[in-house]
Amino acid sequence: QVQLVESGGGSVQAGGSLRLSCAASGYTVSTGCVGWFRQAPGKGREGVASIDSTGTTSYAASLKGRFTISQDNAKNTLYLQMNSLKPEDTAMYYCAAAWWATTPSAFIGGDRDKYWGQGTQVTVSS
């Protein structure tokens, strides 16, 4: 059974940083396409960043330069480093892993055909 468990969320001031972690079991993150989505109150789930087995990454255009996705294959863990956080980054952040072969750009373009974690809350205050 695939399980994705996020951690590292919290409340920070604008301009601060957080690093989210996603510990995977029943799924090897280095062999598939994995990434992060977020959902703000009243809005749909949107793709944040993704990475595949070749190390190719994809980011939402508005986040590129502030967020960095990475993985530790030995720990089978996915990370999202978030810097220069803004109030509009406030959302529930979800770890995700693809069911089928896909590309990082396609992965963050939709929320179907994925395993999901339970989410971790990120709150950024002014």
C-alpha contacts under 8 A as a table, 3 or more apart, distances in Angstrom:
res1	aa1	res2	aa2	distance
1	Q	25	S	7.63
1	Q	26	G	5.39
2	V	24	A	7.37
2	V	25	S	5.70
2	V	26	G	4.39
2	V	27	Y	5.83
2	V	115	Y	7.27
3	Q	24	A	5.74
3	Q	25	S	5.21
3	Q	26	G	6.45
3	Q	27	Y	7.69
3	Q	115	Y	7.93
3	Q	116	W	7.82
3	Q	117	G	6.86
4	L	22	C	6.14
4	L	23	A	5.72
4	L	24	A	4.66
4	L	25	S	6.64
4	L	95	C	6.67
4	L	96	A	7.42
4	L	115	Y	7.76
4	L	116	W	6.44
4	L	117	G	4.48
4	L	118	Q	7.42
5	V	21	S	7.95
5	V	22	C	5.26
5	V	23	A	5.19
5	V	24	A	6.56
5	V	95	C	7.59
5	V	117	G	5.41
5	V	118	Q	6.54
5	V	119	G	7.66
6	E	20	L	6.94
6	E	21	S	5.47
6	E	22	C	4.32
6	E	23	A	6.52
6	E	94	Y	7.12
6	E	95	C	6.51
6	E	117	G	6.42
6	E	118	Q	6.90
6	E	119	G	5.94
6	E	120	T	5.90
7	S	20	L	5.77
7	S	21	S	5.22
7	S	22	C	6.49
7	S	120	T	5.99
8	G	18	L	7.02
8	G	19	R	5.96
8	G	20	L	4.51
8	G	21	S	6.04
8	G	120	T	7.20
9	G	18	L	7.03
9	G	19	R	7.56
9	G	20	L	6.17
9	G	120	T	5.31
9	G	121	Q	5.22
9	G	122	V	5.00
10	G	18	L	7.86
10	G	121	Q	6.19
10	G	122	V	5.09
10	G	123	T	6.18
11	S	122	V	6.04
11	S	123	T	4.61
11	S	124	V	5.83
11	S	125	S	7.51
12	V	16	G	6.03
12	V	17	S	7.43
12	V	123	T	6.37
12	V	124	V	5.06
12	V	125	S	6.35
13	Q	16	G	5.60
13	Q	85	L	7.72
13	Q	124	V	5.46
13	Q	125	S	4.89
13	Q	126	S	6.07
14	A	84	S	6.93
14	A	85	L	5.33
14	A	86	K	5.01
14	A	87	P	6.28
14	A	124	V	5.71
14	A	125	S	5.64
14	A	126	S	5.31
15	G	83	N	7.04
15	G	84	S	4.12
15	G	85	L	4.85
15	G	86	K	6.39
16	G	83	N	6.24
16	G	84	S	5.50
16	G	85	L	5.50
17	S	81	Q	7.51
17	S	82	M	5.41
17	S	83	N	4.43
17	S	84	S	6.19
17	S	85	L	6.18
18	L	81	Q	6.16
18	L	82	M	5.24
18	L	83	N	6.75
19	R	79	Y	6.75
19	R	80	L	5.54
19	R	81	Q	4.39
19	R	82	M	5.93
20	L	79	Y	5.47
20	L	80	L	5.02
20	L	81	Q	6.45
20	L	82	M	7.90
21	S	77	T	6.76
21	S	78	L	5.73
21	S	79	Y	4.57
21	S	80	L	6.61
22	C	77	T	5.42
22	C	78	L	4.90
22	C	79	Y	6.22
22	C	95	C	6.20
22	C	117	G	7.99
23	A	75	K	7.79
23	A	76	N	6.45
23	A	77	T	4.56
23	A	78	L	6.57
24	A	27	Y	6.16
24	A	28	T	7.23
24	A	29	V	7.23
24	A	76	N	5.91
24	A	77	T	5.92
24	A	78	L	7.81
25	S	28	T	7.29
25	S	76	N	7.62
28	T	31	T	5.73
28	T	32	G	7.07
28	T	76	N	6.29
29	V	32	G	5.70
29	V	33	C	7.15
29	V	34	V	6.50
29	V	53	S	7.76
29	V	71	Q	7.62
29	V	73	N	6.95
29	V	76	N	5.90
29	V	77	T	7.08
29	V	78	L	7.33
29	V	97	A	7.70
30	S	33	C	7.88
30	S	52	D	7.18
30	S	53	S	5.12
30	S	71	Q	7.73
30	S	73	N	5.93
30	S	76	N	7.48
31	T	52	D	7.37
31	T	53	S	5.06
32	G	52	D	5.69
32	G	53	S	5.56
32	G	97	A	7.34
32	G	98	A	6.74
32	G	101	A	7.12
33	C	50	S	6.94
33	C	51	I	5.73
33	C	52	D	4.17
33	C	53	S	6.52
33	C	97	A	6.07
33	C	98	A	5.59
33	C	101	A	7.39
33	C	102	T	6.71
33	C	103	T	6.94
33	C	104	P	6.45
33	C	107	F	7.40
34	V	50	S	5.54
34	V	51	I	5.64
34	V	52	D	6.38
34	V	78	L	7.83
34	V	95	C	7.66
34	V	96	A	5.70
34	V	97	A	4.34
34	V	98	A	6.21
34	V	104	P	7.85
34	V	107	F	7.94
35	G	48	V	7.49
35	G	49	A	5.46
35	G	50	S	3.88
35	G	51	I	6.13
35	G	69	I	7.59
35	G	78	L	7.62
35	G	95	C	5.94
35	G	96	A	5.37
35	G	97	A	6.50
35	G	107	F	7.91
35	G	108	I	7.57
36	W	47	G	6.36
36	W	48	V	5.37
36	W	49	A	5.38
36	W	50	S	6.34
36	W	80	L	7.60
36	W	93	Y	6.82
36	W	94	Y	5.59
36	W	95	C	4.73
36	W	96	A	5.90
36	W	108	I	7.88
37	F	45	R	6.40
37	F	46	E	5.40
37	F	47	G	4.39
37	F	48	V	5.01
37	F	49	A	7.18
37	F	93	Y	5.75
37	F	94	Y	5.11
37	F	95	C	6.48
37	F	96	A	7.25
37	F	108	I	7.40
38	R	45	R	5.50
38	R	46	E	5.49
38	R	47	G	6.60
38	R	48	V	6.71
38	R	91	A	5.87
38	R	92	M	5.41
38	R	93	Y	4.24
38	R	94	Y	5.82
39	Q	43	K	6.22
39	Q	44	G	5.84
39	Q	45	R	4.47
39	Q	46	E	6.34
39	Q	91	A	5.20
39	Q	92	M	5.24
39	Q	93	Y	6.56
40	A	43	K	5.39
40	A	44	G	7.27
40	A	45	R	7.59
40	A	90	T	6.50
40	A	91	A	4.23
40	A	92	M	6.33
41	P	91	A	7.08
45	R	111	D	7.20
46	E	108	I	7.29
46	E	109	G	7.76
46	E	110	G	7.55
46	E	111	D	7.65
47	G	59	Y	7.81
47	G	60	A	6.60
47	G	107	F	7.80
47	G	108	I	4.23
47	G	109	G	6.24
47	G	110	G	7.12
47	G	111	D	7.74
48	V	59	Y	5.77
48	V	60	A	5.27
48	V	63	L	7.33
48	V	108	I	6.62
49	A	57	T	7.14
49	A	58	S	5.47
49	A	59	Y	4.33
49	A	60	A	6.36
49	A	68	T	7.73
49	A	69	I	6.40
49	A	104	P	7.94
49	A	108	I	6.56
50	S	57	T	5.45
50	S	58	S	5.27
50	S	59	Y	6.67
50	S	69	I	6.77
50	S	104	P	5.25
50	S	105	S	7.48
50	S	107	F	7.00
50	S	108	I	6.59
51	I	55	G	5.90
51	I	56	T	5.50
51	I	57	T	4.36
51	I	58	S	6.61
51	I	69	I	7.08
51	I	70	S	7.40
51	I	104	P	5.67
52	D	55	G	5.41
52	D	56	T	5.60
52	D	57	T	6.76
52	D	103	T	7.05
52	D	104	P	6.18
53	S	56	T	7.43
56	T	104	P	7.00
57	T	69	I	7.61
57	T	104	P	5.94
57	T	105	S	7.76
58	S	104	P	5.39
58	S	105	S	5.36
58	S	108	I	7.63
59	Y	63	L	6.63
59	Y	64	K	5.70
59	Y	105	S	7.69
59	Y	108	I	7.82
60	A	63	L	5.42
60	A	64	K	6.30
60	A	108	I	7.85
61	A	64	K	5.51
63	L	66	R	5.67
63	L	67	F	5.98
64	K	67	F	6.02
64	K	68	T	7.78
65	G	68	T	7.52
66	R	82	M	6.14
66	R	83	N	5.16
66	R	84	S	6.24
66	R	85	L	7.79
67	F	80	L	6.75
67	F	81	Q	5.53
67	F	82	M	4.58
67	F	83	N	6.13
68	T	80	L	5.70
68	T	81	Q	5.08
68	T	82	M	6.69
69	I	78	L	7.57
69	I	79	Y	5.74
69	I	80	L	4.65
69	I	81	Q	6.40
70	S	78	L	6.05
70	S	79	Y	5.23
70	S	80	L	6.53
71	Q	76	N	7.36
71	Q	77	T	5.71
71	Q	78	L	4.35
71	Q	79	Y	5.76
72	D	75	K	5.46
72	D	76	N	5.83
72	D	77	T	5.32
72	D	78	L	6.45
73	N	76	N	4.67
73	N	77	T	6.56
74	A	77	T	7.91
82	M	85	L	6.62
85	L	89	D	6.46
85	L	124	V	6.74
86	K	89	D	5.38
86	K	90	T	7.59
86	K	124	V	6.11
86	K	125	S	7.65
86	K	126	S	7.71
87	P	90	T	5.66
87	P	123	T	7.35
87	P	124	V	4.67
87	P	125	S	5.53
87	P	126	S	6.25
88	E	124	V	7.56
89	D	122	V	7.55
89	D	123	T	7.45
89	D	124	V	6.70
90	T	121	Q	7.83
90	T	122	V	5.38
90	T	123	T	4.56
90	T	124	V	5.45
91	A	121	Q	6.13
91	A	122	V	5.54
91	A	123	T	6.63
92	M	119	G	5.90
92	M	120	T	5.56
92	M	121	Q	4.42
92	M	122	V	6.07
93	Y	119	G	5.24
93	Y	120	T	5.30
93	Y	121	Q	6.12
93	Y	122	V	6.99
94	Y	116	W	6.78
94	Y	117	G	5.74
94	Y	118	Q	6.62
94	Y	119	G	4.36
94	Y	120	T	6.61
95	C	116	W	5.93
95	C	117	G	5.19
95	C	118	Q	7.88
95	C	119	G	6.86
96	A	114	K	6.09
96	A	115	Y	5.44
96	A	116	W	4.68
96	A	117	G	6.36
97	A	114	K	5.34
97	A	115	Y	5.10
97	A	116	W	6.78
98	A	101	A	7.01
98	A	102	T	7.26
98	A	107	F	7.34
98	A	113	D	6.27
98	A	114	K	4.55
98	A	115	Y	6.38
99	W	113	D	5.49
99	W	114	K	5.25
99	W	115	Y	6.73
100	W	113	D	7.20
102	T	106	A	6.56
102	T	107	F	6.41
103	T	106	A	5.27
103	T	107	F	5.95
104	P	107	F	4.92
104	P	108	I	6.52
105	S	108	I	5.68
105	S	109	G	6.37
106	A	109	G	4.98
106	A	110	G	7.02
107	F	110	G	6.21
107	F	111	D	7.66
108	I	111	D	7.25
111	D	114	K	6.86
